[in-house]
Amino acid sequence: MDQASPQCMDDDSSLVAYRQDEPLPKLVLHFSVMPGATLSWRVEADSTLAVQGARLWLTRVSSPYDHWLDPGHTFQVQRGERVWLSTDGECVARVSLSYALTARGGLLRRWLGRLAWLSLGPPAPR
């Protein structure tokens, strides 16, 4: 082992390269749109909206167009847009909104990092 290359002994560089290649985790929110109801929200992150169950009406404040999404179709929404959704008919539409989590350090990440640094570990369920 005395003849080992320093490159092979450098654990940090290979670990960083591996982490950069990993896909970021994806968050998926599932919800239903009841017949006659209209839902509205401001999009917090670039997301993909997928429709199941019933045809869905979608409109955005930044667009002059309305969109009719059939079950199985997807639609890209951008961060900062205000979106309105409603169903077409008497059936419930099931919607999935998915987006990749960002790599920036948020409050939860800093808190878990501090727990790891203090060797306390994550909180145990009661």
OpenMM code with the backbone's topology and positions (N, CA, C; nanometers):
from openmm import Vec3, app, unit

residues = "MET ASP GLN ALA SER PRO GLN CYS MET ASP ASP ASP SER SER LEU VAL ALA TYR ARG GLN ASP GLU PRO LEU PRO LYS LEU VAL LEU HIS PHE SER VAL MET PRO GLY ALA THR LEU SER TRP ARG VAL GLU ALA ASP SER THR LEU ALA VAL GLN GLY ALA ARG LEU TRP LEU THR ARG VAL SER SER PRO TYR ASP HIS TRP LEU ASP PRO GLY HIS THR PHE GLN VAL GLN ARG GLY GLU ARG VAL TRP LEU SER THR ASP GLY GLU CYS VAL ALA ARG VAL SER LEU SER TYR ALA LEU THR ALA ARG GLY GLY LEU LEU ARG ARG TRP LEU GLY ARG LEU ALA TRP LEU SER LEU GLY PRO PRO ALA PRO ARG".split()
positions = [
    Vec3(0.0817, -0.1190, 0.0000),
    Vec3(0.0000, 0.0000, 0.0000),
    Vec3(0.0855, 0.1246, 0.0000),
    Vec3(0.2158, 0.1123, 0.0225),
    Vec3(0.3036, 0.2289, 0.0220),
    Vec3(0.3128, 0.2924, -0.1157),
    Vec3(0.2872, 0.2156, -0.2209),
    Vec3(0.3017, 0.2640, -0.3576),
    Vec3(0.1702, 0.3176, -0.4149),
    Vec3(0.0685, 0.3318, -0.3339),
    Vec3(-0.0620, 0.3765, -0.3833),
    Vec3(-0.0550, 0.5203, -0.4324),
    Vec3(-0.1270, 0.5464, -0.5369),
    Vec3(-0.1325, 0.6809, -0.5934),
    Vec3(-0.2079, 0.7734, -0.4986),
    Vec3(-0.1598, 0.8979, -0.4811),
    Vec3(-0.2323, 0.9922, -0.3948),
    Vec3(-0.3753, 1.0172, -0.4443),
    Vec3(-0.3971, 1.0022, -0.5746),
    Vec3(-0.5306, 1.0227, -0.6299),
    Vec3(-0.6295, 0.9206, -0.5735),
    Vec3(-0.5833, 0.7976, -0.5522),
    Vec3(-0.6705, 0.6933, -0.4974),
    Vec3(-0.7006, 0.7162, -0.3507),
    Vec3(-0.6160, 0.7889, -0.2823),
    Vec3(-0.6328, 0.8095, -0.1388),
    Vec3(-0.7175, 0.9341, -0.1099),
    Vec3(-0.7471, 1.0131, -0.2118),
    Vec3(-0.8214, 1.1364, -0.1932),
    Vec3(-0.9714, 1.1065, -0.1970),
    Vec3(-1.0284, 1.0763, -0.0820),
    Vec3(-1.1699, 1.0392, -0.0744),
    Vec3(-1.2621, 1.1566, -0.1050),
    Vec3(-1.2208, 1.2769, -0.0665),
    Vec3(-1.3090, 1.3926, -0.0812),
    Vec3(-1.3407, 1.4238, -0.2267),
    Vec3(-1.2417, 1.4185, -0.3159),
    Vec3(-1.2664, 1.4571, -0.4548),
    Vec3(-1.3609, 1.3595, -0.5242),
    Vec3(-1.3476, 1.2311, -0.5001),
    Vec3(-1.4373, 1.1352, -0.5646),
    Vec3(-1.5786, 1.1457, -0.5074),
    Vec3(-1.5894, 1.1770, -0.3795),
    Vec3(-1.7200, 1.1914, -0.3166),
    Vec3(-1.7939, 1.3131, -0.3724),
    Vec3(-1.7221, 1.4231, -0.3906),
    Vec3(-1.7840, 1.5435, -0.4453),
    Vec3(-1.8290, 1.5195, -0.5883),
    Vec3(-1.7458, 1.4539, -0.6682),
    Vec3(-1.7825, 1.4258, -0.8072),
    Vec3(-1.9052, 1.3352, -0.8123),
    Vec3(-1.9136, 1.2389, -0.7239),
    Vec3(-2.0282, 1.1486, -0.7210),
    Vec3(-2.1556, 1.2246, -0.6841),
    Vec3(-2.1468, 1.3113, -0.5856),
    Vec3(-2.2649, 1.3858, -0.5420),
    Vec3(-2.3164, 1.4795, -0.6503),
    Vec3(-2.2271, 1.5344, -0.7320),
    Vec3(-2.2712, 1.6239, -0.8378),
    Vec3(-2.3478, 1.5483, -0.9455),
    Vec3(-2.3178, 1.4198, -0.9636),
    Vec3(-2.3851, 1.3414, -1.0657),
    Vec3(-2.5187, 1.2844, -1.0189),
    Vec3(-2.5424, 1.2838, -0.8884),
    Vec3(-2.6673, 1.2287, -0.8359),
    Vec3(-2.7847, 1.3170, -0.8763),
    Vec3(-2.8973, 1.2562, -0.9142),
    Vec3(-3.0152, 1.3387, -0.9404),
    Vec3(-3.0693, 1.3937, -0.8087),
    Vec3(-3.1193, 1.5146, -0.8140),
    Vec3(-3.1776, 1.5737, -0.6943),
    Vec3(-3.3102, 1.5056, -0.6643),
    Vec3(-3.3483, 1.4986, -0.5373),
    Vec3(-3.4772, 1.4373, -0.5036),
    Vec3(-3.5922, 1.5174, -0.5633),
    Vec3(-3.7007, 1.4489, -0.5895),
    Vec3(-3.8189, 1.5110, -0.6486),
    Vec3(-3.9314, 1.5084, -0.5454),
    Vec3(-4.0029, 1.6180, -0.5364),
    Vec3(-4.1180, 1.6282, -0.4480),
    Vec3(-4.2439, 1.6224, -0.5339),
    Vec3(-4.3381, 1.5360, -0.4965),
    Vec3(-4.4631, 1.5221, -0.5718),
    Vec3(-4.5802, 1.5463, -0.4764),
    Vec3(-4.6659, 1.6399, -0.5129),
    Vec3(-4.7872, 1.6692, -0.4362),
    Vec3(-4.9068, 1.6170, -0.5143),
    Vec3(-4.9924, 1.5411, -0.4477),
    Vec3(-5.1131, 1.4871, -0.5104),
    Vec3(-5.2344, 1.5549, -0.4467),
    Vec3(-5.3278, 1.5983, -0.5300),
    Vec3(-5.4505, 1.6568, -0.4772),
    Vec3(-5.5633, 1.6363, -0.5776),
    Vec3(-5.6846, 1.6556, -0.5306),
    Vec3(-5.8035, 1.6391, -0.6149),
    Vec3(-5.8687, 1.7740, -0.6387),
    Vec3(-5.9271, 1.7876, -0.7560),
    Vec3(-6.0062, 1.9059, -0.7890),
    Vec3(-6.1503, 1.8572, -0.8051),
    Vec3(-6.2351, 1.8993, -0.7138),
    Vec3(-6.3746, 1.8562, -0.7131),
    Vec3(-6.4538, 1.9305, -0.8205),
    Vec3(-6.5595, 1.8677, -0.8748),
    Vec3(-6.6434, 1.9349, -0.9748),
    Vec3(-6.7022, 2.0643, -0.9178),
    Vec3(-6.6963, 2.1701, -0.9957),
    Vec3(-6.7499, 2.2987, -0.9529),
    Vec3(-6.6538, 2.3833, -0.8716),
    Vec3(-6.5434, 2.3255, -0.8257),
    Vec3(-6.4457, 2.4004, -0.7462),
    Vec3(-6.3382, 2.4588, -0.8376),
    Vec3(-6.2863, 2.5734, -0.7979),
    Vec3(-6.1736, 2.6346, -0.8679),
    Vec3(-6.0626, 2.6554, -0.7664),
    Vec3(-5.9449, 2.6028, -0.7963),
    Vec3(-5.8288, 2.6176, -0.7089),
    Vec3(-5.7332, 2.7184, -0.7702),
    Vec3(-5.6674, 2.7962, -0.6855),
    Vec3(-5.5708, 2.8942, -0.7330),
    Vec3(-5.4527, 2.8989, -0.6376),
    Vec3(-5.3338, 2.9174, -0.6911),
    Vec3(-5.2142, 2.9352, -0.6096),
    Vec3(-5.1042, 2.9966, -0.6932),
    Vec3(-5.0017, 3.0470, -0.6246),
    Vec3(-4.8825, 3.0984, -0.6907),
    Vec3(-4.7785, 2.9878, -0.6875),
    Vec3(-4.7227, 2.9554, -0.8025),
    Vec3(-4.6273, 2.8451, -0.8171),
    Vec3(-4.4952, 2.8842, -0.7510),
    Vec3(-4.4456, 2.7996, -0.6598),
    Vec3(-4.3234, 2.8278, -0.5848),
    Vec3(-4.1967, 2.7808, -0.6547),
    Vec3(-4.2076, 2.6847, -0.7465),
    Vec3(-4.0904, 2.6320, -0.8177),
    Vec3(-4.1354, 2.5815, -0.9543),
    Vec3(-4.0455, 2.5847, -1.0529),
    Vec3(-4.0775, 2.5280, -1.1838),
    Vec3(-4.1261, 2.3853, -1.1634),
    Vec3(-4.2442, 2.3536, -1.2147),
    Vec3(-4.3089, 2.2263, -1.1834),
    Vec3(-4.3744, 2.1656, -1.3063),
    Vec3(-4.4042, 2.0360, -1.2936),
    Vec3(-4.4807, 1.9641, -1.3948),
    Vec3(-4.6126, 1.9221, -1.3324),
    Vec3(-4.7214, 1.9594, -1.3975),
    Vec3(-4.8549, 1.9261, -1.3503),
    Vec3(-4.9066, 1.8114, -1.4364),
    Vec3(-4.9463, 1.7001, -1.3740),
    Vec3(-4.9992, 1.5834, -1.4458),
    Vec3(-5.1448, 1.5625, -1.4052),
    Vec3(-5.2277, 1.5262, -1.5021),
    Vec3(-5.3723, 1.5136, -1.4799),
    Vec3(-5.4154, 1.3684, -1.4941),
    Vec3(-5.5031, 1.3238, -1.4037),
    Vec3(-5.5652, 1.1913, -1.4097),
    Vec3(-5.7123, 1.2059, -1.3724),
    Vec3(-5.7940, 1.1153, -1.4211),
    Vec3(-5.9337, 1.1084, -1.3782),
    Vec3(-6.0321, 1.1864, -1.4622),
    Vec3(-6.0098, 1.3143, -1.4840),
    Vec3(-6.1046, 1.3969, -1.5592),
    Vec3(-6.0298, 1.5089, -1.6306),
    Vec3(-6.0956, 1.5643, -1.7298),
    Vec3(-6.0380, 1.6766, -1.8033),
    Vec3(-6.0279, 1.7975, -1.7109),
    Vec3(-5.9178, 1.8722, -1.7235),
    Vec3(-5.8884, 1.9830, -1.6325),
    Vec3(-5.8709, 2.1122, -1.7117),
    Vec3(-5.9288, 2.2193, -1.6596),
    Vec3(-5.9096, 2.3528, -1.7169),
    Vec3(-5.7999, 2.4216, -1.6384),
    Vec3(-5.7045, 2.4820, -1.7089),
    Vec3(-5.5940, 2.5535, -1.6456),
    Vec3(-5.5785, 2.6881, -1.7144),
    Vec3(-5.5642, 2.7924, -1.6354),
    Vec3(-5.5317, 2.9236, -1.6902),
    Vec3(-5.4265, 2.9877, -1.6013),
    Vec3(-5.3497, 3.0776, -1.6612),
    Vec3(-5.2411, 3.1455, -1.5899),
    Vec3(-5.2570, 3.2961, -1.6092),
    Vec3(-5.2154, 3.3726, -1.5098),
    Vec3(-5.2299, 3.5172, -1.5166),
    Vec3(-5.1412, 3.5759, -1.6265),
    Vec3(-5.0292, 3.5134, -1.6575),
    Vec3(-4.9353, 3.5672, -1.7563),
    Vec3(-4.9683, 3.5258, -1.8994),
    Vec3(-5.0725, 3.4469, -1.9186),
    Vec3(-5.1044, 3.3949, -2.0512),
    Vec3(-5.2477, 3.4316, -2.0904),
    Vec3(-5.2685, 3.4725, -2.2158),
    Vec3(-5.4051, 3.5026, -2.2597),
    Vec3(-5.4846, 3.3769, -2.2950),
    Vec3(-5.4212, 3.2592, -2.2864),
    Vec3(-5.4835, 3.1344, -2.3303),
    Vec3(-5.5300, 3.0490, -2.2133),
    Vec3(-5.6411, 2.9793, -2.2326),
    Vec3(-5.6853, 2.8744, -2.1413),
    Vec3(-5.6363, 2.7420, -2.1976),
    Vec3(-5.6097, 2.6476, -2.1087),
    Vec3(-5.5612, 2.5158, -2.1504),
    Vec3(-5.6566, 2.4098, -2.0972),
    Vec3(-5.6917, 2.3129, -2.1829),
    Vec3(-5.7739, 2.1986, -2.1444),
    Vec3(-5.6841, 2.0767, -2.1483),
    Vec3(-5.6626, 2.0161, -2.0317),
    Vec3(-5.5719, 1.9022, -2.0205),
    Vec3(-5.6523, 1.7746, -2.0017),
    Vec3(-5.6374, 1.6822, -2.0936),
    Vec3(-5.7029, 1.5522, -2.0830),
    Vec3(-5.6256, 1.4628, -1.9869),
    Vec3(-5.6913, 1.3619, -1.9278),
    Vec3(-5.6207, 1.2685, -1.8391),
    Vec3(-5.4984, 1.2083, -1.9092),
    Vec3(-5.3878, 1.2031, -1.8366),
    Vec3(-5.2630, 1.1500, -1.8907),
    Vec3(-5.1693, 1.2566, -1.9448),
    Vec3(-5.2188, 1.3784, -1.9629),
    Vec3(-5.1347, 1.4857, -2.0148),
    Vec3(-5.0648, 1.5610, -1.9019),
    Vec3(-4.9541, 1.6266, -1.9375),
    Vec3(-4.8783, 1.7071, -1.8421),
    Vec3(-4.8677, 1.8497, -1.8943),
    Vec3(-4.8352, 1.9413, -1.8024),
    Vec3(-4.8201, 2.0824, -1.8377),
    Vec3(-4.7113, 2.1413, -1.7485),
    Vec3(-4.6226, 2.2201, -1.8073),
    Vec3(-4.5147, 2.2844, -1.7316),
    Vec3(-4.5623, 2.4205, -1.6812),
    Vec3(-4.5450, 2.4452, -1.5519),
    Vec3(-4.5744, 2.5767, -1.4947),
    Vec3(-4.4448, 2.6337, -1.4385),
    Vec3(-4.4325, 2.7649, -1.4461),
    Vec3(-4.3093, 2.8322, -1.4069),
    Vec3(-4.3235, 2.8983, -1.2702),
    Vec3(-4.2123, 2.9071, -1.2009),
    Vec3(-4.2073, 2.9716, -1.0693),
    Vec3(-4.2603, 3.1154, -1.0814),
    Vec3(-4.3458, 3.1531, -0.9864),
    Vec3(-4.3993, 3.2883, -0.9820),
    Vec3(-4.5327, 3.3059, -1.0523),
    Vec3(-4.5740, 3.2097, -1.1351),
    Vec3(-4.7024, 3.2211, -1.2044),
    Vec3(-4.8183, 3.1979, -1.1077),
    Vec3(-4.9289, 3.2677, -1.1312),
    Vec3(-5.0525, 3.2361, -1.0597),
    Vec3(-5.1340, 3.1477, -1.1523),
    Vec3(-5.1814, 3.0346, -1.0977),
    Vec3(-5.2499, 2.9319, -1.1763),
    Vec3(-5.3891, 2.9094, -1.1183),
    Vec3(-5.4871, 2.8890, -1.2070),
    Vec3(-5.6223, 2.8508, -1.1676),
    Vec3(-5.6551, 2.7175, -1.2321),
    Vec3(-5.7166, 2.6269, -1.1542),
    Vec3(-5.7562, 2.4949, -1.2036),
    Vec3(-5.9032, 2.4709, -1.1727),
    Vec3(-5.9701, 2.4016, -1.2637),
    Vec3(-6.1069, 2.3574, -1.2417),
    Vec3(-6.1307, 2.2348, -1.3291),
    Vec3(-6.2378, 2.1612, -1.3003),
    Vec3(-6.2680, 2.0421, -1.3802),
    Vec3(-6.3679, 2.0762, -1.4896),
    Vec3(-6.3730, 1.9879, -1.5873),
    Vec3(-6.4684, 2.0000, -1.6967),
    Vec3(-6.5675, 1.8852, -1.6809),
    Vec3(-6.6831, 1.9126, -1.6248),
    Vec3(-6.7820, 1.8071, -1.6064),
    Vec3(-6.8047, 1.7753, -1.4601),
    Vec3(-6.8584, 1.6549, -1.4363),
    Vec3(-6.8991, 1.6143, -1.3020),
    Vec3(-6.8032, 1.5154, -1.2366),
    Vec3(-6.6879, 1.4908, -1.2957),
    Vec3(-6.5913, 1.3952, -1.2390),
    Vec3(-6.4807, 1.4691, -1.1641),
    Vec3(-6.4241, 1.3997, -1.0658),
    Vec3(-6.3117, 1.4536, -0.9895),
    Vec3(-6.1840, 1.4373, -1.0714),
    Vec3(-6.1040, 1.5422, -1.0771),
    Vec3(-5.9731, 1.5347, -1.1433),
    Vec3(-5.8665, 1.5154, -1.0360),
    Vec3(-5.7785, 1.4205, -1.0589),
    Vec3(-5.6649, 1.3991, -0.9689),
    Vec3(-5.5428, 1.4627, -1.0343),
    Vec3(-5.4738, 1.5448, -0.9585),
    Vec3(-5.3611, 1.6216, -1.0116),
    Vec3(-5.2363, 1.5882, -0.9316),
    Vec3(-5.1241, 1.5752, -1.0020),
    Vec3(-4.9931, 1.5580, -0.9389),
    Vec3(-4.9064, 1.6748, -0.9820),
    Vec3(-4.8472, 1.7417, -0.8857),
    Vec3(-4.7571, 1.8528, -0.9120),
    Vec3(-4.6195, 1.8103, -0.8641),
    Vec3(-4.5223, 1.8027, -0.9541),
    Vec3(-4.3898, 1.7541, -0.9150),
    Vec3(-4.2824, 1.8537, -0.9548),
    Vec3(-4.1806, 1.8624, -0.8683),
    Vec3(-4.0653, 1.9468, -0.8985),
    Vec3(-3.9428, 1.8920, -0.8274),
    Vec3(-3.8262, 1.9230, -0.8843),
    Vec3(-3.6998, 1.8790, -0.8258),
    Vec3(-3.6633, 1.9738, -0.7126),
    Vec3(-3.6220, 1.9170, -0.6008),
    Vec3(-3.5778, 1.9992, -0.4890),
    Vec3(-3.4450, 2.0638, -0.5248),
    Vec3(-3.4258, 2.1872, -0.4821),
    Vec3(-3.3024, 2.2579, -0.5128),
    Vec3(-3.1919, 2.2165, -0.4172),
    Vec3(-3.0682, 2.2391, -0.4576),
    Vec3(-2.9529, 2.1995, -0.3779),
    Vec3(-2.9127, 2.3058, -0.2769),
    Vec3(-2.9809, 2.4186, -0.2749),
    Vec3(-2.9418, 2.5241, -0.1822),
    Vec3(-2.9698, 2.4816, -0.0383),
    Vec3(-2.8966, 2.5363, 0.0544),
    Vec3(-2.9132, 2.5006, 0.1947),
    Vec3(-3.0246, 2.5799, 0.2587),
    Vec3(-3.1281, 2.5144, 0.2969),
    Vec3(-3.2397, 2.5804, 0.3622),
    Vec3(-3.2323, 2.5632, 0.5126),
    Vec3(-3.3359, 2.6086, 0.5791),
    Vec3(-3.3418, 2.6025, 0.7243),
    Vec3(-3.3340, 2.4591, 0.7745),
    Vec3(-3.4098, 2.3672, 0.7149),
    Vec3(-3.4089, 2.2277, 0.7585),
    Vec3(-3.2711, 2.1660, 0.7408),
    Vec3(-3.2092, 2.1932, 0.6267),
    Vec3(-3.0758, 2.1377, 0.6009),
    Vec3(-2.9740, 2.1895, 0.7027),
    Vec3(-2.9804, 2.3199, 0.7332),
    Vec3(-2.8874, 2.3764, 0.8327),
    Vec3(-2.9131, 2.3159, 0.9700),
    Vec3(-3.0411, 2.2965, 1.0042),
    Vec3(-3.0760, 2.2407, 1.1339),
    Vec3(-3.0249, 2.0972, 1.1463),
    Vec3(-3.0455, 2.0153, 1.0418),
    Vec3(-2.9956, 1.8778, 1.0444),
    Vec3(-2.8433, 1.8741, 1.0457),
    Vec3(-2.7801, 1.9670, 0.9755),
    Vec3(-2.6340, 1.9759, 0.9783),
    Vec3(-2.5827, 2.0085, 1.1174),
    Vec3(-2.6510, 2.0982, 1.1867),
    Vec3(-2.6103, 2.1331, 1.3234),
    Vec3(-2.6283, 2.0133, 1.4166),
    Vec3(-2.7389, 1.9382, 1.4015),
    Vec3(-2.7588, 1.8184, 1.4831),
    Vec3(-2.6482, 1.7165, 1.4591),
    Vec3(-2.6107, 1.6984, 1.3330),
    Vec3(-2.5027, 1.6046, 1.3015),
    Vec3(-2.3721, 1.6521, 1.3621),
    Vec3(-2.3458, 1.7824, 1.3559),
    Vec3(-2.2225, 1.8379, 1.4118),
    Vec3(-2.2188, 1.8188, 1.5630),
    Vec3(-2.3344, 1.8321, 1.6276),
    Vec3(-2.3421, 1.8131, 1.7726),
    Vec3(-2.3524, 1.6660, 1.8116),
    Vec3(-2.3592, 1.5776, 1.7122),
    Vec3(-2.3728, 1.4324, 1.7323),
    Vec3(-2.5007, 1.3958, 1.8058),
    Vec3(-2.6052, 1.4727, 1.7849),
    Vec3(-2.7329, 1.4421, 1.8485),
    Vec3(-2.8189, 1.3521, 1.7612),
    Vec3(-2.8001, 1.3583, 1.6307),
    Vec3(-2.8812, 1.2783, 1.5401),
    Vec3(-3.0181, 1.3394, 1.5222),
    Vec3(-3.0998, 1.2800, 1.4359),
    Vec3(-3.2348, 1.3328, 1.4141),
    Vec3(-3.3235, 1.3045, 1.5345),
    Vec3(-3.4301, 1.3824, 1.5518),
    Vec3(-3.5204, 1.3576, 1.6641),
    Vec3(-3.5864, 1.2206, 1.6519),
    Vec3(-3.6015, 1.1527, 1.7643),
    Vec3(-3.6621, 1.0188, 1.7666),
    Vec3(-3.8137, 1.0319, 1.7780),
    Vec3(-3.8889, 0.9458, 1.7076),
    Vec3(-4.0350, 0.9492, 1.7213),
    Vec3(-4.0767, 0.9036, 1.8604),
    Vec3(-4.1870, 0.9574, 1.9069),
    Vec3(-4.2355, 0.9217, 2.0415),
    Vec3(-4.3448, 0.8197, 2.0333),
] * unit.nanometer
topology = app.Topology()
chain = topology.addChain("A")
for resn in residues:
    res = topology.addResidue(resn, chain)
    for name in ("N", "CA", "C"):
        topology.addAtom(name, app.Element.getBySymbol(name[0]), res)
